[in-house]
Amino acid sequence: MSVVVFHAFPTFLPGGFVGVDIFFVISGFLITRIIVNDLNNGQFSFGNFYSRRVRRLFPSLITVLIATYAFGWYFLSSQFTGLGKYIFGSSLFSANYVAFSNVSYFEKGAISNPLLHLWSLGVEEQFYIFWPVSIFILTKIRIRLIYLSLLLIALSLILVYLSPNEAAIFYLPQYRLWELAIGSVLAILQHPIFSQSKLDNPLAVLGGPPEEGSRNFRVLKISRLLLTTQPAWLLIGLAGIVLSVYRLPSFMDIWNFQLLIPVLSTALVIASGTTGFGNRQLLQGRYLVALGKISYPIYLWHWPIFSFAYLLRPNYVSTQNKLSLIVLTLIFSFITYLFIEQPLRNLTNSRLIVTLLSFVMAVIAILGLIAWKTDRLSPRTLGADAVILENYNYLDGLVDIPNVYADPAQNAWAKENALFTKDSTLCFSHYADPGFFTTNNKCIKFDVDSRKRVLLIGDSHAAYFGATFGPLLESYDYQFKQAEVASFGCTALFIESKDPNCQLIFNQIMSTAVDGGKPDIVVIFANYLSSPTSPDLYLDLAKNLRSRGAKKVIVLGQMPLWTAPLPEILLKNYVQQGLHVPKRIPTNEPGSLKMDTDMANSFSNPPEGILYISLQNLLCEETGCLTMVGDSLRDDLIVWDYGHMTLNGSKFVSDYVVKQSGIEIR
């Protein structure tokens, strides 16, 4: 439920996403216990194991996939092809790999993907394929399972620590294996075979007791003593989980291994056992048990319901509407459990049921593949504006962007130095890579000449802004340099960043571009909301830049944001309602407007040489914020997603910034 609440109210439960990590630990524990019990009783078979998995997972999953397919077929058009890809991947339990290649779980646009949440089910099922085979092999070659589990924990954590790719860490099974393996260790330690003193049982080599008096025997004795301290572990574990759910600010804190807190806390709760007084009172109450029975349908239903509600009404985000969606999720989940899961689970002809379920899942996979590969649209007639917005893919179209400037060199510079193609990375570090600006030193090292020097520092939002801001300054005979780092790799402008690599990048920018380059002007711009911190810290950063030799520091305010791509909002709220696209609409991300106001207050009386330019004053009025800077729906949207500027949007803002900042036009 923490994940459901997080998806509905992320600011109320900022660490609610750790429910997935808790789920992985529990899953590793339960599956390992099932396998070990069956092996110990001489009843294990791969056919029986996977038959039970199919009967447990397929009925509800098939129901949700069919409902999602039908709903998407009717209400979506070009987005239906993307949905087909996820249906295909989900039916083959590889949704995590599909998600890895497409979208970040924490991106604003993720809400428009109804099946994104099934990535975690993909990780779980891939573990189900790998783990039983591993255990079975170990029983044959007589190697202790607990040793393998501990080795997997260590190797997986090493991979997490070494990987620069946060999307891979989030979605791929090798980076999640440590959580599943921790649950497996608990299952092994709690198994009754640990009370045996002999090793003649074939299962003993899975982690059975070593000879009495040996070092391993003493370790085992201590482990069992710890596991019997039930009340303390239960309370400590629950406290750790609550702390994590309410305090962890983002998934990327895994870089500092803060996810160890909810994972180890879950392990403590499991280690406390099921028979202790505290466990019976706190975790085995009637309502929690009932909620647990429908937890799987809740997991399956909640995200498609949230996503389709958003796709049909992007401004659904009021508290009352979100609570209604949670209630609807519970109703659908209860119906699924009562009328689909239970009847199929109680049928006695297991082989027939498994065959039918597998056949239906295969049909769904084929339907998803057809929807994905044939680019099939739902049966609706689209007007010209709807066609533009339905097929709006700004990044794909930027390989051949129009020449905005008369000077071909400036056009080439704009294409090369900004994110105008998916592969352009010249002055934008996607991850916290401390060597990035060493390799790309020309981004931050000024040439020795008589031109005035301008440095732009920020994140991806600054990169898109700099695409026209830089060429504009170059046309006025300024020397322009820029350094941007993705705010999901480092916090915006490195404020309170906990990653040591981010500090290294910041120090390199400061020493090379600021201390060494002595720029006449430093411009600061970012999505400040990505780093929930006091606006006063950005004033401190401006003062720091001034003290290091920058003659003038210009801080641009927060860009107005939307909770989903602006083209989707315009399509669902206006074009599909038969309305023309208005020049201004209310932003449904009020936090961005508040951030601009708060920053304006912090910079209300700045020291000499520091200037704050509010973008809200340019883009927003009482009737709403600007959607287009011209008359072309195809070319003139102000942003192409939830807040990154388009080329013409950037040019519009750049002209305003030049006028407001007093930059000399030569």
N, C-alpha and C positions, 0 to 999 in steps of 0.2 A: 504493500500500500504506500510505502514511502516514495516509490517511483511514480505512482499515480498522482500523489499530492505534489511531488516535484514538477511533474509535467503540467499540472494545473496552476500551481502557485510557487514558481521557482524562488521568488524572493522570500516567501514564508519558510520554505524548507530547502535552503540552498544546497544542502548535502544529500538530498533525498535520492539522488542517483546512485548512492552507495548500496541501495537495495539490490541492485544487480550483483554487486560484489558479495553481499550477504547470501544471495541466492546461489552463487557459484560454490561457496563453501558448503552450504547445506546439500547441494546437489552432489558434490564430490563425496561427502559423508554417506549419504543415503545409497548411492549407487555402489560404492565400495562395500558397504555393509551387506547389501543384497547379494553381491557376487561372492563375497567371502563366506556368508552363511550357506549359500547354495553349494559352494565347493566343499565346505566343511561337512555338509550333510550328504555329499555325493550326488547332488541333484542338479548340478550346473550343466547347462547346455546352451550353446549360442542361439539355437532356434528358440528355446524357451525364453531366454533373456530378451531377445529382440522382439519376440511376439508380445511380451508384456509391455515393452516400450511403445510399440505401435498402438496397442489397445489403450494405453494411458495418454498418449500425446496426440494421436491422429484425429479422434472424433471432434474435439473442440477446435483444433487447428483447421481441419477441413471446413467446418462450419464458418469460421471467420474468413478464410480465404475465399469461399464461395460468395459470402455476403459482400466482401470487399470488391471482388471482381464484378459482381452484378451492379453494385452501387457506383463503382468507378466507370463501368461501361455506359451507364445512363447519364451520369453527371459530369464526367470528364471528357475531354477531347484529346488534344495532343499529349496531355499528361497521362493519358491511359497507356501509352506505350511504355513509359517509365514504370507505371504500376505493374504492367505485364512482366517486366524484367524482375521486379521484386517478388511477384507471385511465383514465377519460375524458380528463382533462387530460394525462396522460402519453402517451396514444396520439395526441394532437394536438400534442405537444411544447410544452405550455404549463403543465407542472407547477409551474414557478416562480411563475406568477401564482396558481395554486391555493394553493400554500404561502404566498404573500404574504398572501392573504386569510384564512388559517386559523391557522397555528401558527409559532412561532419555532423555528429550527433548533436553538437551544441550550436550549430549555425542557426540563424534566425529562420532560414527557409526550410529547416528540417521538419517543421510542423506540417508542411504540405506533402509529406511522404507517408501515406497511411500505414505502411508495413515496415518502416524503418526499425521499429522496436524488436522485430524478430531476429535481429542480429544476435542477440544473446541466446536465443533458442538454437541458432546455428552453432554457436560455440559449445553449448551443452551437448548437442547431438554428435558433434565431432569428437568430443570426449568419450561419449558412449561407444563410438566405433573403436577408438584407440585403446581405451582402458581395459575392457574385458579381455581383449587379445593379449595385452601385456601381462595381465595377472595370470592368464592361462599358461603362457609361455614360462613364467617364473615358477609355476608349480612343477613344470617338467625339468627345469634346469636347477631347481632348488636354490634360488636366490631370494633373500628376504625382501618382501614387498615394501616394507617400511624403508629400506635403504633406497629403493627406487623412488619412492614418494619424496623422501628428503632430497635426493639428487635432483628431481624435477623441480622442486621448490627453488633450490639454489640456482639451477640453470635458468629458469624462467625469470627470476628476479634480476639475474645478471643481464639477460636480454633487455628487460625493461630499463635498466640503468644505462645500458650502452646505446639503445636505439634513439635516434634523433626524430623519429617519425611518430608523433602522438596519435595519429589516426591508426597506425598499425598497433600501437600499444593498446588502444581502446578496442579494436574490432577483432584482432587475429588471435587464434587459440593459444599459440605458443607464449604469448604475453599474459594470458589469463590462467595458464596452467598452474601457477603457484597457488592461486586461490582454491582451485579444485583439489589440488594435491594436499593442501592443508586439511581439507575435509576428509580426504582419504586417510591421512595419518591418524586422525581422531577415530575413524571407524576401525582401524587396525588396533589401536591402543585399547579401545573399549571392548574388543571381541573377547569372549570367554576363553579362547585358546591361550590367552596370556596367563591364565592361571595354571596351565599345564607345566610340568617340570621336565617332560621328555620331548625329544625332537623326532620321534618316530612317526608322528602324524604328518602326512604330506603337507598339510596346511601350516604346520609349524614353521616351515621355511618362509612363509609369507610374512613372518614377523613374530613368530612364537618366541618363547623365552629362551635365552641362552643358559648355559650351565650355571647352577647356583655358585655364587662366590666370584664369578668373573666380573670384569668391569662393565660389560654390557648388562649383566644381571642387576648390578647396582643402579645403572641408568634407568633400567626398566622399573625397578622398585620405586625410585624417586618419581618417575612419570606416573605410576599408578597412584602414588600418594597424592600427587598434585590433582589428579583427576577425581579423587574422592573428596576434595574440599569443595563440595558442591555449592553451598549457599554463597560463599565468598565469590566463587567464579561466576555464578549467575548474576549477582548484583554488579560486579565489576564489568562483566560483559555487556549487560543491558545499559549501564552508564556510558560505556564506550560507544555503543551503537547510537544512543540518543545524542551524545556529544557530536558524533560524526554527521548525523542527519541534519543537525541544526547549525553546525559550524563550518564544515568543509566548504570552501568557497567555489571550487571548480575541480573538474577531473584532473587538470594538469598538475595539481598538487601531488600527483603520484610521483612526479620527479623528485620530490622530497620524501617519498614513501609514507605520506600521511594516510594512504589507503590501508596501511598496515593496521591502523587503529580499528576501523570497522571489521576488517577481516579477522584479526586476532580476537576482537571482542566477540564476534560470532563463534569463533572456536571455543572461547571460554563458556559461552552459553551452552553449546553442544556438550562440552566436557562436563558440565554440571549434571548431566544425566536427566532422566525423565521421571525419576521416583522421588526426588527430594521435595521437601515441603514447599520451598519457594517456587520450584518449577511447577508443581501442581497448582499452586494458587495463582501464579502470574501468567503462565503460558498455556495452561490446559483448561482455562475457563470455557464455558459453553459458547460464548460469542466469538472468542478467538479461534476456537476449533471450527466453528461454522464458517468463519471468514477464510480459514485455511483451506477448507474443502473447495471453495470457489476461487481460490487465489490464482490458479492457472487460467481459468476463463477471464478473470479480471485482467490479468496480464495481457491476454490476447485481445480483448475487446477495447480496452481503454484508449489506446493510441489511435486505431482507426476511427473511433467515435470523435475524439478530439480533432483529428486531422480533417475529416470530412466536414465537421462543423465549421472549422476554420476556412476550408476551401469554398464552402458555400456562403459563409458570412465572416469575412476576415476580421470584422470588428466585434466578434462574439466574446471578447476577452473580459467582459464584466464578471465580477465575483459571482453574482447570481447565476449567470449562464454557465460558468465553470462548475458550480455546485450541481446544477441540473445535469450536466454531462456526467459527473461522477455518479449521481443517482441512476442515470440511464445505464451506465456501465455495470452497476451492481445488479440491475434488473436483468439485463441481457446475460450476465454471468450466471445468475441463479437459474434462469430458464435453460441455459446451455447445460449446466450441471445436472439439473433435474430431469430434463427430457432428452438429452443426447448422451452425456457421459455415463450416467447411471444405468440406463437401459442397456447400452452396448456393453458395459462392463459386467453386467449380470448374465448376459447370454453365455451359454455353456459351450457352444461350438466355436472354440477359439480359432481353429484353423480357417474356417469359413469367414469369420469376422475379420481376421487379419488379411486374408486374401482380398476381400471386398474393399477394406479400407485402403490397402496398398494400391488397388486398381483405381479407386477414386482419386487418390493423391497423384497417381501417374497422369490421369486425365487432366487434372488441374494444372500440372506442370506443362502439359502440351498446350493447353489453352493460354497459359501465361507466355509460353514461347511464341505462340502465334501472335498474340497481342503485341509482344515486344518487337518481333522481327518484321511483321507486316505493316507496322505503322498505322494500325487500324484506328479510326476515330469513332467516337460514339455517334449515334444517329441524330445529330442536330445540325441545322443549317447555320453557319456562322457568317456574320457580316464582315465587312472589310476590317473594321477596327478590332473585332474579336479575333480574326485570323492573325493580325499583327501581334496582339497580346498573347494569344494562345501559343504562338510559336516564337515568342520573344526569347532569344538566347544571345545575349549581348557578347559574351566571351567568344563564342564560335564565330560571330560576325566580325570580330575585330582584327582578324588576320589581314583583311583588306579594308582597313578603316579609311574614311575619306580624308583627303588632304585639306586640313583646316587652314594651314598657313601657306603664304605665297612662296616662302623660301623652302625648297625641297629638303635642305639640310635640317631645318627645324621640324619638318614632318617626320624625317627619318629618326631624328633625336627623340621625338615624342613616342614613336612606336617602340624604340629600343629601350628607353629608360623607364617605362611604366608598364603596368600589367595589361598591356593591350593584346597580348596573346597568352595562352595558357603556359607557354614555355618561357616567357620573358621573366628573368630573375636577376637582371643586371645589378640593380640597386635595392632590391627588396629581398630580405632574408625571411624565408617562410618559417624557419625554425630557429631555435636558440643556438646558432652555429657561431662559435667564437672566432672561427677563421674566415667567415664570409667576407668581411670588409678588408681582410688582408689580401685575399684572392682578387677582390674587386676594389682595390685601393683607389682607383680613379674616381669612384663614387664620392669619396670624401676628401680627396687631396686636391687642393686648389692649385691651378697653374700660376706661375709667377708672371704676372703682367699688370697693367695699370687699371684693369676693369674692377669695378666694385664687386664684392663677393656676397653671395646669398646662399645660405644653407637651410634646407628643409629637413626637419626631423619628425618622425612619426611612425605610423603603422600602415596597413594596407589602404586605409582611407586617405592618408597623405600621399601614397603612391599614385592613386587615381587622380587626386587633385594636382599633383606635381606634373602630370602628363601634359597639361596645357600651361600651368603656372611657370614651369621651367622654360619652355620655348618662348613664352611671352616676355620673360625677363631677358632671355638671351637676345631677343629682337630689340631690346632697349640697351644692349651692350653691357649687360651684367654677366658675371660668371656664376653659374648656378650648379650647386652640388646637392645631393640628397642622400639620406640614409633612413631606410624604413625597415622595421622588423615586425613581423606578424604579432598582433597582440595576444594570440593564443599561445605563442612561443614565449614572449616576454610581455609583461603588463604594459599598458599604454605608456610610452615615453619612459619605460623602465622604472616607473614610480613604484616603490616598495616591492620590486621584483625579488622573488625568493630563489630564482635560478642563478647559480654563480656564473653560468655562461652569459646570461643577460648583462650582468655587471661588467664582464669582460668586454662585451660589445659596446656598452655605454662608455667605458673608459677609453676604448679605441677611438670612438667617434669624437669624444671630447679632446683627446690628446692630438689627434691628426687634424680634424676639421676645425676645432675651436681654438685650442691652444696654439697649434701650429699654423692654422690658416687665418686666424684673426678675421673672421667674416664681418662685413659691415652690417649684415642683417641675418638673424636667425629666425626662421619661421617654425612654429610648433603647431602641429595639428594631428589629431587622433580621434578615435572613438573612445572618449574618456569613460564612457559607461562600462567598457570592458575591464576597467580597474576601479572598483567601488572604493573611492578614497576621497579625502577632503580636497576641494578645489584649491585650497591654500597651498598644497604641495606643488601645484603647477606654477604658482606665483614664485615659490622658492626656487624651482628649476629655472625660471626666467632670470631671477636675481643671480643665480649661480653662473648662468651663461654670460650675463653682463660683467660679473666680476672676473671672468676668464678672458675678457677682451672683446666680446661681441658689442658693437657700437649700438645696435638696436635689436630688441627682441619683440617679435610680433606673435601673439598667441591667438589662434583662430578658435572660435567657440565651437560647441558641440553641434554637429550636423543633425538636423531633424531625422529621426529614424522611424521605421515602420516595423511591425512585428512579423512581416513576411515580405517577399518581393513586391515592390510597388506595382509592376505589371499585373500580378495576380489580383491585388486589391482593386485596381481599376477595372479589371475584367469582371470580377464577381459582383462588385458593388454598383457598377455603373453600366458597362457595355451590355452585359447579359440581362440587365433590367431595362434595356431599351433607352438608356440615357447617354448623353454625350459625356466625354471625359472632361471634368472641370479643371480649370487651371489650378485651383487650390482645393484641398480636402483636409479635414482634421487628421492629424497624425494620431495613430492608435498606440504610440509609444510615448506617453507623456513624460517619462523619465528623461528623455533626451531634451525636451524643452526646459525641464527643471534644472538639468545640469548646466545648460547655457545660462540660465538666470543666476544660478549659484556662482558660476565662474565670473559672470559680470559683476556680481557683488564683491567677490574676492579681489577683482582687479579695478574696483571703483576709484581707488586713489593710488595708482601704481607709481613706483619710483621713476625717475627720469630715464628715458630710453626703453621703457617697456610699454607696449600698446596691446590692448585687447580689442579684437574685432568680433562682434557677435554676428554669427551667421543666421541666427533667428530673426534679427532685424531685417535681413535681406530676404529671407525665404518665407517667413511666416507673418500672417496677419490674423485678425480675429476670426476670419472665415476659414482659416486653415493654412497649410503650408503648400508651397509650390510643387506641382507635379510635373510641369513641363516648362521649358525656357523658350519654346518656340511653338510652331503650329504643327509640327510633324510628330505624330505619335511614335513613329518608328525611330526617329533620330533625336528627338528633343526631350525625352524624359529626363528629369533632374538626376535620378539615380536608377540603376539597372537591377538592384536587388533591394535589400532592406535599408541601405544607406551609403553604398559606394557610388561615387559620381560617375555619370556617363561622360563621354568626351565633351559634348556640348554643355552639359551641366558643369563640368570642371572649368570650361572656358568662361561661362557666365559668372561663376564664383571668383575666378582669377581676376577678371576685369574689375570686379567690385573690390577685391582685396588690394589691388594696386592703387585704386583711387583712394581708399580709406587709409592706406598706410603712408601715403605721402612719398612713395617711391618715385624718383625722378624719371619722367618719360622724355627720352632724348630723341 
